[in-house]
Amino acid sequence: MNNTNKENALVPFRSAIDSLAESIVGKNPHHVISGPAWAIKHRIVINYIEAYVLENKELPTGIHFIRKFKGRPNAYPGPIGERGFVNFDNFE
C-alpha cells in the first residue's frame, strides 16, 4: 500500500488517532529540553496506532506493548505507558 492509500485509509480515524496519542503521551510541552523527547514518543505512538488501524481496520483496544526501539523500556525518550504497556481502554 503506497502512502496516499495509507493516508486515505486513515482519514476516518485521524482525529481519534491524534486524540489517543495526546492522551497517552500528553500535550506538546513546546520546551527546548522536554520537547524533543515528547516528539519522539508522540511519533512512536502515532506510528503504532496507524499500523494497527491499517492492519485491523479499527482502533486498538485492551493492553498493547508499544516498543520504542532496541534498548530498555524506560530509556530515552522516557517511558510510554507502564514500562511500554498501554491500556487503550483507559483512553477515549
Stockholm file with secondary structure:
# STOCKHOLM 1.0

chainA/1-92         MNNTNKENALVPFRSAIDSLAESIVGKNPHHVISGPAWAIKHRIVINYIEAYVLENKELPTGIHFIRKFKGRPNAYPGPIGERGFVNFDNFE
#=GR chainA/1-92 SS CCHHHHHHHHGGGHHHHHHHHHHHHCSCCCCTTHHHHHHHHHHHHHHHHHHHHHHHSSCCCSEEECCCSSSCTTSTTCCCTBTTEEEGGGCC
#=GC SS_cons        CCHHHHHHHHGGGHHHHHHHHHHHHCSCCCCTTHHHHHHHHHHHHHHHHHHHHHHHSSCCCSEEECCCSSSCTTSTTCCCTBTTEEEGGGCC
//
